[in-house]
């Protein structure tokens, strides 16, 4: 059974990212494709890693945090350390997002107050013009 491989163009189209992004992840040593001359040959594991990188970025993880998780996985794929690290990172991200959500709600309330005051003053000015 032949191994499934991908080109950089195929991966970039599949994930809707630029080949430059994929090369950047390689420079950061998050992806390590096989090389045949100048050509990069990506395997299924590279595709999975790229998917995890993009998911991690979407969840707000830094490349250093993603690299750390990959390192733990590469050392021991089913390690408690990897899961504990992921739980710690997730709790930290959740706390940051909850704080940001609270901050946004406070700003929305302030904007509501400013908008209401401006509307009241505008209504008073318009009534005075009549």
Secondary structure by P-SEA (a helix, b strand, c coil): cbbbbbcaaaaaaaacccaaaaaaaaaaccbbbbbcccbbbbcaaaaaaaaaaaaaaaacccaaaaaaaaaaaaaccccaaaaaaaaaaaaaaaaaaaaaaaaaaaaaaaaaaaaaaaaaaaaaaaaaac
